[in-house]
């Protein structure tokens, strides 16, 4: 790190609800002769200076310098926030788990630095969000819970940074129950395959919803990335697509027109996707309703009596068909599509139980509450055959359920 004056900069965090700025993340910069230099590499070097499994040396000069610079940035940011930030906005302050752990030696005799300064400056603590940074932390995460309770009792909110980047962050979400889960879209994209990337986002969205935590997507740099973030439940959005970090606070509704256009694009594209999905579902419901699916019961095994060269056998997107009883046990062979031979029977699945699959009880629920004969599962990945499928299911009489898997994409 070169020499120069340290200053805080502020990157806006936009709200999908208000289309205005919800808050600002504080980042550190070094003022040099050539401009502003990020302090990110300096803080990253601190975490990388030790090998795997090594503890942080809290008496080292490097740790002492990091602690001093971190506090200086926080204090300068809080001063500026009090004097210049738009009303009703929040300040996101990054706090390192190692610095929190270092403070524990003074707990409960002293208050954390940020609480002290917020009180001293007379800032409403409900406007401050403590963002726990992603670092390799060699201690049990539960050791930090008393400090987080202290922040919450004071009125602060808690955010977990870089959710999904490391397994430890899932632990943090469970232990800390943050008000905000922060997802770095760029980092996730670099670290996983496209399909896995989408599944991670989908499950983070479900996790946030079930916990009552809001999702904040950062690293947004394009219209498509903004669409993806909204598609997976982004209540808050941050990234260069709107603004880089600046020394001054952007006005609260400086990006309202851009945000409004982005939401219009999202709604338009989402409606197109939804209409295409409805069209696909309707087509398959009509196609399946025209087919006479005859099965004969032979000693408890239900065998299909349709023609191997029938319409359903010829459709390359027809993937698999089978019957279970209400307990989930399969009582028919798997009937699978073969491009040359039509419908083939695979008896190897007789007797297997599928009640553990989420869509099994979803079908029972839908069949009891919907007038539509067919229930349809969400898209899922069949690992064995490496295809994306949706399952159509319906009651088949005599307490039986018919399942038909249709290919969505190969």
N, C-alpha and C positions, 0 to 999 in steps of 0.2 A: 504494500500500500504506500502510495506516494505521500508527500506532505501537502498540507492545505487545510482549509476550514471545513468542518463537518456541518452539514445542514440536513434537515429532514425534507423529504419530498412526499407528495400525496397523490396516490392514484385513485380516481373515482370508482366507486362501486355503485352500479345502477340498480334500481328496483324495477322489476317487471310489472309491479302493481301500479306504482305512481308515475312511471316513466321518468322519474327524477333521480337525483343522486341520493342514495341511502346513507352512504358513508364514504370514508377515505382510508386507504391503508397507508400506514407510515412506512417509508423506506429511507435508508440512509444514503447520502451522497457526499463525496469529497469535492470541494470546490478547488479546481486547479487552473493553471494558466490556459489550458485548452478546453475547459468546460467542466461539466459535472461527471464525476467518476463513481460508478456503483461500488458500494461497500459489500455487495453480495459475495464476491470472490474471497474477501477477507474473512467473513463469517463462515463461509464454506470451508476455507482452508483450516480453520480451527477444528471443525468436525472431522476433517480428513487427516489431521496431523497424528492421530492415533490409529493403531491397527485394530482389526476386529477383536472384540472382547476386552480391549484395554480400557481402563477407567480414565476419566478426565482428571487431569492434575489441576486442582483448583487453587494451588499455590503458585502455579507457573506465571511467568510474565505475560504469556499469550492470553491466558484466561483473565488475568487482571485487566489487560488492555481491552479485551472484548467487553468485559463488564462495564468498564468506564465509558467506552464509546456507546454501548447500548443504552446506558442511562442518560448520556448526554443527548442522544437523538430523541429519546422518549420525552425528556423534559422540554427540549426546544419545541417538539411537536405539540405537546400539551399547551404550552404557552401560546403558540400560534393558533391552535384550535380554539382556545377560549376567546381570543381577540378577533379572529377573522373568519372562522368557519360559518357557513350558513346555518341558521337555526334548524333544529329537528334533524340534523345529520349526526352520524356517529363516527368515532375514530377507532380504527382497528390497529391495535398495538401488538406487534410480534413479541412473544415472550418465550425464551428458550427453556426447555425442561431442565437443562443443566444449571441455568441461573436460578430457576425456582428451587432446585434441589440445594444449591449453595445457600439460599436464604434460610432453609430449614434450620440451620444451626442457630439462627437468631429468633426462631419462632417458639413460643408466641410473644416473646418479650418486645419484638419490634413489628411494625407493619411493613408489608411489601412496599418497595420504592414507588410503584405506580399509585397505590392507594394514598400514600403520604402526599404525593404531588397533586393528585386530583383534589384532595381535601384542601391542601394549601392554596391552590389556585381557585377554589370554589366552583369547580366544574361538576355538573350533574353526572354522577357515576353511571346512570342508565344510558348515557351517551357513549360509553366506552366499552369496546369489545376486546377481550383478551384473546389473542390468537396464538394457540400453542403450536410452535413450529415443529416441523418434522426433523428430528435428529436421532442418531443412534443413542439410545439411552439404556445404560447397563443395569439400571435399578428397576425394581418392581414399580410399575406405573401407579399403583395404588398409593404409594408414598406421597404423591403430590395432591391427593384428594382434599386434605385439610386446607391447603392453600386455595384450591378452586372453590371450596365452600366459603372461604373467607371473602374471595372476590364476589361471589354471588350474594352473600349476605350484605355486602356493601352496595350492591345494585348493578354490578358489572355483568355483562353477558360473556359466554365462553364460545369460542370457535375452535374447531380442530382443522389444522392445515393439511393440504395434500392428501386428502382421504383417498384410499385405494392404492397409494404408492407403495406402502409397506404393510405387511400383516399387522405390525404393531399399531398402525393407525386404526384398524378395526377394533383392537383392544381399547384404544383411547375413546373411540365413540361409545363403546359399551360401558366403560368405567365412568366417563365424564358426562355423558348425556348432554352434548353441547347444544346450544341454541342454534348454532350455525355449523354446517358441515361444508368445508371448502374443498372443491375438486379442481385440480390443475389439469385442464383438458389436454394441453400440450404434452405434459409429462406422461399422462395415461396413454396417449396415442403412441408415444415413443416406446413404451414399455410392453406393449401387448399387440396381438394380432387384431385385425379389424373386427371380427365377429366377437372375440373375447372382450374387446374394448366396449362394444355395444352392450354386452351382457353385464359387464361391471357397472356401467352407467345405469342400466335398468335396475339392477339390484341396489345400487346406492340410492336411486330414486325411491324405491320401495322402502328401504331402510329409513331414509329421512322422513318419509310419510308416516311410517309406523311409530317412530320415536317422537314425532312432532317437531323435528329439527328442520330448519330451512336450508336449502342447498344454494351455495354460492359457487358459480363456475368462474374460474379465472383462466387467463391465458387465451381469451377469445380474440382471434385475429382476422376472422373472415365471416362472411354472411352464413356460410354453411355451418361453421362452428357455433355461431349464435343460434341458428336453427336447432342444432343438436342439443345445445344446453337448454333451450326452452322445451324441446321435446322430452327431455328427461327431468323436467320439473324445476328449472332454475328460477328461484324467486329473486336471486341477485346475480349480477353479471359484472365481470371485471376483465379488462384487457385492452390491448393496443387498438382494437377495432374502434373503440371510442376515444381513449386517451392514454397517453403514456404518463408516468409520474411527473408531476410538476411542482415547482417550489411554492406556487400559489394554489389556493383552493378554487377549483372550478365552480362556477355558479350552479346552484342546485338544479336548475332545469336547462342547463347549457346544451344537453344532448337529447332533449325531449323529441325534437323532430326526427332525429336519427333512430331513436328508440321506437317511436311510433311507427315509422316505416318498417323497421325490423319486425315488429309485432304484426303488422299487416301482411308482410311477406310470410311470416310463420303461419298465420291463420289461413292464408290462401293455399300454401303448400300442404298444410295439414288437412284442409278440406279436400284437396285433390287426392291425397293418399287415402283418406277415409272413404271417399266415393269409389275409388278403385277397389278398396277392400270389400265394400258392400257389394259391388258388382261381382267380384270374384266369389264371395260367399253365396250370393243369390244363384249364380251360374251353377255352382256345385250342388246346392240344395235341389235345384230343378233337375239336374242330371241324375242325382242319386234317387230322387223320388220317382223317376221313370223306370228305374231298374227293379225288376222283381228279384229280390234276394231270397231265393229258396234254400232252405236248409232242412235236411232230414236228421232226425235224432236216432242214432244207432247205438244202443247200449250206453247212452249218456254222452256220446260224442256227436256234435252237430257238424255235419258235412254239407258243403255247398253243392247244390244240384244244378247250378247255372252252367251255361255252355262256356268252355275255355276260350272260345273265340268271340264272346259276347262283347257288347259295346264297352262295358266297364273294364274288361280284360285288355282291350286295345288301347285304352287311354294311358299314355306314358306317365301321367302325373298321378294315376292311381298307384298307391304304394303297397298298402297292406290292409287286410280285413280279418277280423276275428270276433268271437263272441265270448263274453264272460258271464258268470252268475253274479248276483248282488254282493257276494262276498269277495269278488274280484278274481276268482279262479277261472282260468281260460278253459273253455269246454269245447273249443273247435280248433282245428289247425290254423296256422297263419296262412292266409291266402294272399300270395304276393304276385305282383305283375312281372312277367318275363317278356321282353321285347319280341322273342321268337316263338315262344310256346304259349303265350297268353297267361292264364291264371294257373299258378302252381300251388299245391298244398304242402305245407311244412308242418309235420306232426311233432316236431321237437319241442314245441311250446305248450303242448297240452299239459294242463295241471299247474302251470305257472300262475303266480298271483300278482296282480297289478294294482291292488288297492292302495299301495304306497305312493303311486304316482298322483301328483296334485290334481290332474284333470279327472281322475276317477270319481272323487267325491264332488268335484265341480259339476260333473255330468248329472249326478244324482240330485244335486241342489237345483240345477237348471231344469231338469225334467219335472221336478215337483212344483216349480214356481213359474214356468214359462209355458205359453200355449204353442210355441214353436216346437215341432217334433225333434229338430236337430239341435244339439248343443255343439259348440265349436270351441276348441282349445286355443290359447294363444300360440304363436309360432315358437317352436322349440327345435333344438338340434339333436338329430339322431346320430349318436357317436359312432355306432357300429357301421352304418352305411354312409355317414358323412353327408347327410342331406338335411334341409330344413323342412319341417313338417307342421301341419295342423291336423288335429284329430276331430272328425265328425263322429258324434255318438247319438244314439237314440234307444229308447226302450224297445225291446224286441219281443215282448210278451213272455208269459211264463216266468217272470222275474229274471229275465235275461237282458243283457245290454250288448248292442252291436257297435263296434268301433271300426271306423274306416280312416286310415291315414292317407292324407293327400300331400303331395310334394308342393312346397311353396317355391323353393329354389334349390338347384343342385350345386 
